[in-house]
Amino acid sequence: MSGATMMTCKLMLFSRCLRAVLLSVLVQFLLLTVFLLFVNFELLHPVNWVAGTLRLVCSFYTWFASIPLIGAVILYGVTLSQQHLAERRYCGTRYRWTLQNGPRKLLFLGAHLLVGYLTAWLYTGYLHSDYRHLLYRCYGRDCLSSYHVFLLGMGSVAGCYYFVSVHMRHEVSIDYAILEQSRTEKLRELLYATLRKAPFISLLPTLSYTLVFALCGSLLKSRLCHLLDVEADDRSASNWRLLFYAWMLTTQIWSNMHLMRCFYAMLLSEDLPLVVARNRVSLASEKQVTVVSALGLFNVYVVQSLAAHFIYKEARRKDSPVRLEIFQLTEPGNRPANWRELCDQSLSIVGSFTDDLIESMRQISLIKANEPHSDMVNGPLLAEKLLLRQHNQLYGIRSAVAPPPSADAVQQWDTKPRHVPNWCERASQHMEESLQRLLRRIPGIMYLFVEPEGARTIFLLENSLPVVWLTQALAEICVASLQEDRYGVVQDDLPAIIRSLLRLKCELDKLSNSMCNLRATNVSFNYLRCAVRRSLYNICNSFYDYLEEIIPIGEELRQLQSFVHHG
């Protein structure tokens, strides 16, 4: 069933990607209109200014010349869709990351360069004749236009700049809105924010490219002149109008790519049509996807995040019908099948994430150094137990209660003869150690083939969004069960939920002391830690009078009571 669920979810996501491509194509003409309004500005004739601009946008030349750019935008959309729907795998070393993501990133870089170059090529067709053509007649011979070369290079560099700053080392992400808004409101806010922010961001790449072109542009022009068998002109790239055109072009390209990325994030973040349980009387052609089956798609991160976000929103909503359906008993048998499937899947995800986090934290030197050693801490106690055991064995005294197997922590002496390596094995071991030291001294070996400290922990934290929402959803459902759970279907699982959240909280508290050593932002870690602490506090505060009945008296109960009182 997971294969059918995956296919259904991918088809729904693919239809949203098609709509994002369509919006990306339409926004090209909007940005072109804005560019032409700035370039052909006429203060004394506003009617002719606006009418002439609209006439240019709607002309046959514009639609025909836009075909290459539209094709590049479609290619860009396909590669961006692949980035969103690809499985997120952990790559321990930079070499493995290059092997897995290198071809995909190179294709994505090519799409950025192509969109930037074709945008510059299209926009220069509407400028003055000095900037419009690559070749022109000067002194009776063909000459290479420095202005046109400068603007085409600016378009390619702008596309490359956006790729390096946004996509090169980071996976594509989806921002989920805190407040629910209509699609029209989201589009209006996105366009306004992009057009307001893009002119300031474009200043740095424009000025940097201008400086580099002033230093190395003559070499590039000489190579192009030799390739095209033409002469080079003597015009300089320090023209203020040329710099204004380059800045406008960079602004348009940055806005274009930012809007395309946000279109995908906006459409893919919309809720999937999920259900808690399939309707038995539904038609076979109606492919319903349950929340539990969507949560089980670990190789499609977007679907799992959407499922966790769906159950989180419905758990928080007042008088939610989805929450009531979770508390219902199913027929036949009057069993809490809906809650049982959701709880088991959620606890499995949280538990596996905690296990992976514990395993990854063992590779962090600061946490490894702070772990208490049992032989150092319990040395006197173990010595006393050893003397007592020898005394009892000497006088034939047996204990009235057999000690548990874990209590016997006395070190057993190894009576097997130790293997002493001969000269050949020692020489081989010495050569191996020398070779390892030699390889570490070669520049780039450690950087490429050695796993950085805490890399797996950072990977888990950056992909912990489903865990963030599932922990809060479980807490909201447990709190709401005090008023809405008429059959008590949640009570039996409260100890497991509390223990799972407490275990994850303790590991995150342990990790918080070493986050300064990890080369990563603390946003994902703080988001996860606050969500887990908030969820555990809501459950313990709501069930505080029943904690002693839910959790047996011991260390866990003391931790929970202290957490409620002191935070």
C-alpha positions as CSV (number, residue, x, y, z in Angstrom):
1,M,0.0,0.0,0.0
2,S,3.0,2.3,0.6
3,G,3.8,2.2,-3.2
4,A,0.3,3.3,-4.1
5,T,0.3,6.0,-1.4
6,M,3.6,7.3,-2.7
7,M,2.4,7.4,-6.3
8,T,-0.8,9.2,-5.3
9,C,1.1,11.8,-3.2
10,K,3.7,12.4,-5.9
11,L,1.0,12.9,-8.5
12,M,-0.6,15.6,-6.3
13,L,2.7,17.3,-5.7
14,F,3.5,17.1,-9.4
15,S,0.3,18.9,-10.3
16,R,1.3,21.7,-7.8
17,C,4.7,21.9,-9.5
18,L,3.0,22.4,-12.8
19,R,1.1,25.3,-11.4
20,A,4.3,26.7,-10.0
21,V,5.9,26.5,-13.5
22,L,2.9,28.3,-15.0
23,L,3.2,31.1,-12.4
24,S,6.9,31.3,-13.1
25,V,6.2,31.8,-16.8
26,L,3.6,34.5,-16.2
27,V,5.9,36.4,-13.8
28,Q,8.4,36.8,-16.6
29,F,6.1,39.2,-18.4
30,L,5.3,41.0,-15.2
31,L,9.1,41.6,-14.5
32,L,9.6,42.5,-18.2
33,T,6.9,45.2,-17.8
34,V,8.5,46.6,-14.7
35,F,11.9,46.7,-16.5
36,L,10.5,48.5,-19.5
37,L,8.7,51.0,-17.3
38,F,12.0,52.0,-15.7
39,V,14.0,52.0,-18.9
40,N,11.5,54.0,-21.0
41,F,10.5,56.4,-18.2
42,E,8.9,59.6,-19.5
43,L,7.8,62.1,-16.9
44,L,6.2,64.6,-19.3
45,H,4.1,62.0,-21.2
46,P,2.8,59.4,-18.8
47,V,0.1,58.1,-21.0
48,N,2.4,57.5,-23.9
49,W,4.9,56.0,-21.5
50,V,2.5,53.4,-20.1
51,A,0.8,52.7,-23.5
52,G,4.1,52.2,-25.3
53,T,5.4,49.8,-22.6
54,L,2.2,47.7,-22.8
55,R,2.5,47.8,-26.6
56,L,6.0,46.4,-26.4
57,V,5.0,43.7,-23.9
58,C,2.1,42.5,-26.1
59,S,4.0,42.7,-29.4
60,F,4.7,39.6,-31.5
61,Y,8.4,40.2,-31.1
62,T,8.2,39.9,-27.3
63,W,6.3,36.7,-27.5
64,F,8.6,35.2,-30.1
65,A,11.8,36.3,-28.4
66,S,10.6,35.0,-25.0
67,I,10.4,31.4,-26.2
68,P,14.1,30.6,-25.2
69,L,13.6,32.2,-21.8
70,I,10.4,30.3,-21.2
71,G,12.1,27.0,-22.1
72,A,14.9,27.8,-19.7
73,V,12.3,28.6,-17.0
74,I,10.6,25.3,-17.6
75,L,14.0,23.5,-17.2
76,Y,14.6,25.5,-14.1
77,G,11.2,24.4,-12.7
78,V,11.9,20.7,-13.5
79,T,15.2,20.8,-11.7
80,L,13.7,22.6,-8.7
81,S,10.9,20.0,-8.6
82,Q,13.5,17.3,-8.5
83,Q,15.2,19.1,-5.6
84,H,12.0,19.1,-3.6
85,L,10.9,15.5,-4.3
86,A,14.4,13.9,-4.0
87,E,15.1,11.7,-1.0
88,R,17.2,13.3,1.6
89,R,20.1,11.0,2.4
90,Y,22.9,11.6,4.9
91,C,26.4,11.9,3.4
92,G,29.1,11.6,6.1
93,T,32.0,13.0,4.1
94,R,32.2,15.8,1.5
95,Y,33.3,13.2,-1.1
96,R,30.1,11.2,-0.7
97,W,28.1,14.4,-0.8
98,T,29.8,15.3,-4.1
99,L,29.1,11.9,-5.6
100,Q,25.4,12.0,-4.6
101,N,24.5,15.6,-5.1
102,G,27.2,16.8,-7.6
103,P,25.4,15.9,-10.9
104,R,22.1,17.3,-9.6
105,K,23.8,20.5,-8.3
106,L,25.7,21.0,-11.6
107,L,22.4,20.6,-13.6
108,F,20.8,23.2,-11.3
109,L,23.8,25.5,-11.7
110,G,23.4,25.2,-15.5
111,A,19.7,26.1,-15.2
112,H,20.6,29.2,-13.2
113,L,23.3,30.3,-15.8
114,L,20.9,29.7,-18.6
115,V,18.0,31.7,-17.1
116,G,20.4,34.5,-16.2
117,Y,22.0,34.6,-19.7
118,L,18.7,34.4,-21.6
119,T,17.1,37.1,-19.4
120,A,20.0,39.4,-20.2
121,W,19.8,38.6,-23.9
122,L,16.0,39.3,-24.0
123,Y,16.2,42.5,-22.0
124,T,19.1,44.0,-24.0
125,G,16.9,43.8,-27.1
126,Y,14.8,46.7,-25.7
127,L,17.7,49.0,-24.8
128,H,19.5,51.6,-26.9
129,S,21.3,50.5,-30.1
130,D,24.6,50.9,-28.3
131,Y,23.7,48.1,-25.9
132,R,21.4,46.0,-28.1
133,H,23.8,44.2,-30.5
134,L,26.8,42.1,-29.9
135,L,28.5,43.2,-33.2
136,Y,28.2,46.6,-34.8
137,R,29.9,48.6,-37.6
138,C,32.7,50.9,-36.6
139,Y,35.2,52.6,-38.9
140,G,34.0,50.4,-41.8
141,R,34.5,47.0,-40.0
142,D,32.7,44.7,-37.5
143,C,33.5,45.5,-33.9
144,L,32.6,43.7,-30.6
145,S,30.3,45.7,-28.4
146,S,31.8,46.0,-24.9
147,Y,28.5,47.1,-23.5
148,H,26.6,44.1,-24.8
149,V,29.3,41.7,-23.5
150,F,29.2,43.4,-20.1
151,L,25.4,43.0,-19.8
152,L,25.4,39.3,-21.0
153,G,28.1,38.5,-18.5
154,M,26.2,40.4,-15.8
155,G,23.1,38.1,-16.4
156,S,25.2,34.9,-16.1
157,V,27.0,36.1,-13.0
158,A,23.6,37.1,-11.4
159,G,22.3,33.6,-11.9
160,C,25.4,32.1,-10.6
161,Y,25.4,34.4,-7.6
162,Y,21.9,33.3,-6.6
163,F,22.8,29.7,-6.9
164,V,25.9,30.0,-4.7
165,S,24.1,32.1,-2.1
166,V,21.0,30.0,-1.8
167,H,21.3,26.5,-3.3
168,M,24.9,25.4,-3.4
169,R,25.4,23.9,0.1
170,H,21.8,23.9,1.3
171,E,18.8,21.8,0.4
172,V,15.6,23.5,-0.8
173,S,13.3,24.2,2.1
174,I,9.6,25.0,2.5
175,D,8.4,27.7,4.8
176,Y,5.1,27.0,6.4
177,A,2.9,30.0,7.2
178,I,2.1,30.6,10.8
179,L,-1.2,32.4,9.9
180,E,-3.5,30.9,7.3
181,Q,-3.9,33.1,4.3
182,S,-5.5,32.8,0.9
183,R,-3.3,32.2,-2.1
184,T,-4.0,35.7,-3.4
185,E,-2.8,37.3,-0.2
186,K,0.3,35.2,-0.3
187,L,1.1,36.2,-3.8
188,R,0.5,39.9,-3.1
189,E,2.8,39.8,-0.1
190,L,5.4,37.8,-1.9
191,L,5.6,40.2,-4.9
192,Y,5.7,43.3,-2.7
193,A,8.4,41.9,-0.4
194,T,10.5,40.7,-3.4
195,L,10.4,43.9,-5.4
196,R,11.2,45.9,-2.3
197,K,14.2,43.8,-1.2
198,A,15.7,42.9,-4.6
199,P,17.2,46.4,-5.4
200,F,19.3,46.4,-2.3
201,I,20.5,42.8,-2.6
202,S,21.6,43.4,-6.2
203,L,24.0,46.2,-5.3
204,L,26.8,43.9,-4.1
205,P,27.0,41.5,-7.1
206,T,26.7,44.4,-9.5
207,L,29.6,46.3,-8.0
208,S,31.7,43.2,-7.6
209,Y,31.2,42.2,-11.2
210,T,31.9,45.7,-12.4
211,L,35.2,45.7,-10.6
212,V,36.2,42.2,-11.9
213,F,35.2,43.2,-15.4
214,A,37.3,46.3,-15.2
215,L,40.3,44.2,-14.3
216,C,39.8,41.2,-16.5
217,G,37.4,42.4,-19.2
218,S,40.1,43.1,-21.7
219,L,41.3,39.5,-21.7
220,L,37.7,38.2,-22.2
221,K,37.1,40.7,-25.1
222,S,40.3,39.8,-26.8
223,R,39.4,36.1,-26.6
224,L,36.0,36.8,-28.1
225,C,37.4,39.0,-30.8
226,H,39.8,36.2,-31.8
227,L,37.0,33.7,-31.8
228,L,34.6,35.8,-33.8
229,D,37.3,37.4,-36.0
230,V,36.3,40.9,-35.3
231,E,37.8,44.0,-33.8
232,A,37.4,45.2,-30.2
233,D,36.0,48.7,-29.5
234,D,37.6,51.1,-27.0
235,R,34.5,51.9,-25.0
236,S,34.9,51.6,-21.2
237,A,32.5,49.8,-18.8
238,S,32.4,52.9,-16.5
239,N,29.3,54.4,-18.2
240,W,26.7,55.3,-15.6
241,R,23.8,54.3,-17.8
242,L,25.5,50.9,-18.3
243,L,25.9,50.5,-14.6
244,F,22.2,51.4,-14.1
245,Y,21.2,48.8,-16.7
246,A,23.4,46.2,-15.1
247,W,21.9,46.9,-11.7
248,M,18.3,46.7,-13.1
249,L,19.2,43.5,-14.8
250,T,20.6,41.9,-11.7
251,T,17.5,43.0,-9.8
252,Q,15.2,41.4,-12.3
253,I,17.1,38.1,-12.4
254,W,17.3,37.9,-8.6
255,S,13.6,38.7,-8.3
256,N,12.8,36.1,-11.0
257,M,14.7,33.2,-9.3
258,H,13.5,34.2,-5.8
259,L,9.9,34.3,-7.0
260,M,10.2,30.9,-8.7
261,R,11.6,29.3,-5.6
262,C,8.9,30.9,-3.4
263,F,6.1,29.8,-5.8
264,Y,7.2,26.2,-5.3
265,A,7.5,26.6,-1.5
266,M,4.1,28.3,-1.3
267,L,2.2,25.7,-3.4
268,L,3.9,22.6,-1.9
269,S,3.2,23.9,1.6
270,E,-0.5,23.7,1.1
271,D,-2.3,20.9,2.9
272,L,-2.8,17.6,1.2
273,P,-6.3,16.1,1.2
274,L,-5.6,13.6,4.0
275,V,-8.0,11.5,6.0
276,V,-7.7,9.8,9.4
277,A,-9.4,6.6,8.2
278,R,-10.5,5.4,4.8
279,N,-14.2,5.3,4.1
280,R,-15.3,1.7,3.5
281,V,-18.1,2.7,1.1
282,S,-15.8,4.9,-1.1
283,L,-15.3,4.0,-4.7
284,A,-12.2,2.2,-5.8
285,S,-11.2,5.1,-8.0
286,E,-11.1,7.5,-5.1
287,K,-7.6,7.2,-3.8
288,Q,-7.7,8.4,-0.2
289,V,-4.4,8.9,1.6
290,T,-4.5,8.5,5.4
291,V,-2.3,10.5,7.8
292,V,-0.6,7.4,9.0
293,S,0.4,6.2,5.6
294,A,1.7,9.7,4.7
295,L,3.7,9.8,7.8
296,G,5.3,6.5,6.8
297,L,6.8,7.9,3.6
298,F,10.3,8.5,5.0
299,N,11.9,8.8,1.6
300,V,9.6,11.7,0.5
301,Y,10.4,14.4,3.1
302,V,7.8,16.9,1.8
303,V,4.9,14.4,2.2
304,Q,5.9,13.4,5.7
305,S,6.2,17.1,6.7
306,L,2.8,17.9,5.2
307,A,1.2,15.0,7.1
308,A,2.8,16.0,10.4
309,H,1.7,19.6,9.8
310,F,-1.8,18.5,9.0
311,I,-2.2,16.5,12.2
312,Y,-0.6,19.4,14.2
313,K,-3.1,22.0,12.8
314,E,-6.1,19.7,13.4
315,A,-4.9,18.9,16.9
316,R,-4.7,22.6,17.8
317,R,-8.0,23.6,16.1
318,K,-10.9,24.2,18.4
319,D,-13.8,21.7,18.0
320,S,-11.8,19.8,15.3
321,P,-13.7,17.0,13.6
322,V,-10.4,15.2,12.9
323,R,-9.6,15.1,16.6
324,L,-13.0,13.7,17.4
325,E,-12.5,11.0,14.7
326,I,-9.2,10.0,16.3
327,F,-11.0,9.4,19.7
328,Q,-13.8,7.3,18.1
329,L,-14.0,3.5,18.3
330,T,-14.0,1.7,14.9
331,E,-16.3,-0.9,13.7
332,P,-16.3,-3.9,13.9
333,G,-14.9,-4.6,17.3
334,N,-15.2,-1.2,19.0
335,R,-11.4,-0.8,19.0
336,P,-9.5,2.5,19.0
337,A,-7.9,1.7,15.6
338,N,-7.5,5.3,14.5
339,W,-5.7,6.4,17.6
340,R,-3.7,3.2,17.8
341,E,-2.3,3.6,14.3
342,L,-1.5,7.3,14.8
343,C,0.1,6.9,18.2
344,D,2.2,3.9,17.1
345,Q,3.4,5.7,14.0
346,S,4.2,8.9,15.8
347,L,6.0,7.2,18.7
348,S,8.0,5.2,16.1
349,I,9.1,8.3,14.3
350,V,10.0,10.1,17.6
351,G,11.8,7.1,19.0
352,S,13.8,6.4,15.8
353,F,14.8,10.0,15.7
354,T,15.9,9.9,19.3
355,D,17.9,6.7,18.7
356,D,19.6,8.3,15.7
357,L,20.4,11.5,17.7
358,I,21.9,9.5,20.5
359,E,24.1,7.5,18.1
360,S,25.2,10.7,16.3
361,M,26.0,12.5,19.6
362,R,28.5,9.8,20.5
363,Q,30.8,11.2,17.8
364,I,30.9,14.7,19.4
365,S,34.1,15.0,21.5
366,L,32.6,17.4,24.1
367,I,29.7,15.1,24.9
368,K,32.0,12.0,24.9
369,A,34.4,13.7,27.4
370,N,31.5,14.7,29.7
371,E,30.1,11.1,29.9
372,P,30.8,9.6,33.4
373,H,33.0,6.6,33.5
374,S,31.5,3.8,35.6
375,D,34.9,2.4,36.7
376,M,36.1,5.9,37.9
377,V,32.9,6.8,39.7
378,N,32.1,3.5,41.3
379,G,35.7,2.4,42.0
380,P,35.4,2.2,45.8
381,L,32.0,0.6,45.7
382,L,33.2,-2.1,43.3
383,A,36.3,-2.8,45.5
384,E,34.0,-3.1,48.6
385,K,31.8,-5.6,46.7
386,L,34.8,-7.6,45.6
387,L,36.1,-7.9,49.2
388,L,32.6,-8.9,50.5
389,R,32.3,-11.5,47.8
390,Q,35.7,-13.0,48.6
391,H,34.9,-13.0,52.3
392,N,31.6,-14.9,51.6
393,Q,33.3,-17.4,49.3
394,L,36.0,-18.0,51.9
395,Y,33.6,-18.8,54.8
396,G,30.9,-20.4,52.6
397,I,28.3,-17.7,53.2
398,R,25.7,-17.4,50.5
399,S,23.4,-14.4,50.0
400,A,19.8,-14.8,50.9
401,V,18.8,-13.0,47.7
402,A,20.5,-13.7,44.5
403,P,21.9,-10.5,43.0
404,P,20.6,-9.4,39.6
405,P,23.0,-10.0,36.7
406,S,23.6,-6.3,36.2
407,A,24.8,-5.8,39.7
408,D,27.8,-8.0,39.2
409,A,30.1,-5.4,37.7
410,V,33.3,-6.9,39.0
411,Q,36.0,-7.2,36.3
412,Q,36.8,-10.7,35.3
413,W,40.5,-11.5,34.8
414,D,41.3,-12.8,31.3
415,T,43.1,-16.1,31.8
416,K,43.8,-16.6,28.1
417,P,47.4,-16.3,27.0
418,R,48.0,-12.9,25.3
419,H,49.2,-12.8,21.7
420,V,52.6,-11.1,21.4
421,P,53.1,-9.8,17.8
422,N,56.2,-10.8,16.1
423,W,58.6,-8.4,14.3
424,C,56.7,-8.7,11.0
425,E,53.4,-7.7,12.5
426,R,55.0,-4.8,14.4
427,A,56.6,-3.6,11.2
428,S,53.3,-3.8,9.3
429,Q,51.5,-2.0,12.1
430,H,54.2,0.7,12.2
431,M,54.0,1.2,8.4
432,E,50.2,1.5,8.5
433,E,50.4,4.2,11.2
434,S,53.1,6.0,9.2
435,L,51.0,5.9,6.1
436,Q,47.9,7.2,7.9
437,R,50.0,10.1,9.3
438,L,51.3,10.9,5.8
439,L,47.9,10.9,4.3
440,R,46.6,13.3,6.9
441,R,49.3,15.8,6.0
442,I,48.2,15.9,2.3
443,P,46.1,19.0,1.8
444,G,42.4,18.2,1.0
445,I,42.5,14.5,2.2
446,M,41.0,15.3,5.6
447,Y,38.6,17.8,4.1
448,L,37.2,15.4,1.5
449,F,37.3,11.9,3.1
450,V,36.9,12.5,6.9
451,E,33.5,13.0,8.4
452,P,33.3,16.4,10.2
453,E,32.5,16.3,13.9
454,G,28.7,16.5,14.6
455,A,27.8,16.3,10.9
456,R,25.2,13.6,11.4
457,T,23.7,15.5,14.3
458,I,23.4,18.7,12.2
459,F,21.7,16.7,9.5
460,L,19.2,15.2,11.9
461,L,18.4,18.7,13.4
462,E,18.0,20.3,10.0
463,N,15.4,17.6,9.0
464,S,13.6,17.5,12.3
465,L,10.5,19.4,11.2
466,P,8.1,16.3,11.3
467,V,9.3,15.5,14.8
468,V,8.6,19.1,15.9
469,W,5.0,19.0,14.7
470,L,4.4,15.4,15.9
471,T,5.5,16.1,19.4
472,Q,3.2,19.1,19.7
473,A,0.3,17.3,18.0
474,L,0.6,14.4,20.5
475,A,0.6,16.9,23.4
476,E,-2.5,18.7,22.1
477,I,-4.4,15.5,21.5
478,C,-3.5,14.3,25.0
479,V,-4.6,17.5,26.6
480,A,-7.8,17.6,24.6
481,S,-8.5,14.0,25.7
482,L,-9.5,15.2,29.2
483,Q,-12.6,16.7,27.7
484,E,-13.3,14.9,24.5
485,D,-12.0,11.3,24.9
486,R,-15.2,9.6,26.1
487,Y,-13.8,6.1,25.8
488,G,-10.4,6.7,27.3
489,V,-8.5,5.5,24.3
490,V,-5.5,7.8,25.1
491,Q,-5.0,6.9,28.7
492,D,-3.2,3.6,28.1
493,D,-0.6,5.3,25.9
494,L,0.1,8.3,28.1
495,P,3.1,6.7,29.9
496,A,4.8,5.8,26.6
497,I,4.2,9.3,25.2
498,I,5.6,11.0,28.3
499,R,8.6,8.7,28.4
500,S,9.3,9.3,24.7
501,L,9.2,13.0,25.1
502,L,11.2,13.0,28.3
503,R,13.9,10.9,26.7
504,L,14.2,13.2,23.7
505,K,14.2,16.3,26.1
506,C,17.1,14.9,28.1
507,E,19.1,14.2,25.0
508,L,18.5,17.7,23.7
509,D,19.5,19.2,27.0
510,K,22.7,17.2,26.9
511,L,23.3,18.4,23.3
512,S,22.7,22.1,24.2
513,N,26.0,22.3,26.0
514,S,27.9,21.4,22.9
515,M,26.0,23.3,20.2
516,C,28.7,26.0,20.3
517,N,31.2,23.5,18.9
518,L,29.0,22.6,15.9
519,R,29.4,24.7,12.7
520,A,25.7,25.2,12.2
521,T,22.9,27.7,13.1
522,N,21.0,27.0,16.3
523,V,17.6,27.8,14.7
524,S,16.6,24.1,14.0
525,F,17.9,23.0,17.4
526,N,16.1,25.7,19.3
527,Y,12.9,25.1,17.4
528,L,13.0,21.4,18.2
529,R,14.0,21.8,21.8
530,C,11.4,24.4,22.6
531,A,8.7,22.3,20.9
532,V,9.6,19.2,22.9
533,R,9.8,21.1,26.2
534,R,6.5,22.9,25.5
535,S,4.8,19.6,24.6
536,L,6.1,17.8,27.7
537,Y,5.1,20.7,29.9
538,N,1.5,20.8,28.5
539,I,1.0,17.1,29.2
540,C,2.5,17.1,32.7
541,N,0.7,20.3,33.7
542,S,-2.6,19.0,32.5
543,F,-2.2,15.6,34.1
544,Y,-0.2,16.8,37.1
545,D,-2.7,15.4,39.7
546,Y,-2.5,11.9,38.0
547,L,1.3,11.8,37.4
548,E,1.9,9.3,40.2
549,E,-0.7,7.0,38.7
550,I,0.7,7.3,35.1
551,I,4.5,7.2,35.9
552,P,5.8,4.9,38.7
553,I,7.6,6.5,41.6
554,G,11.2,6.9,40.7
555,E,13.7,9.2,38.9
556,E,11.4,9.8,35.9
557,L,8.5,11.1,38.2
558,R,10.9,13.4,40.1
559,Q,12.2,14.8,36.8
560,L,8.7,15.5,35.5
561,Q,7.5,17.1,38.8
562,S,10.7,19.3,38.9
563,F,10.2,20.2,35.2
564,V,6.6,21.4,35.9
565,H,7.6,23.5,38.9
566,H,11.0,24.9,37.7
567,G,10.9,24.5,33.9
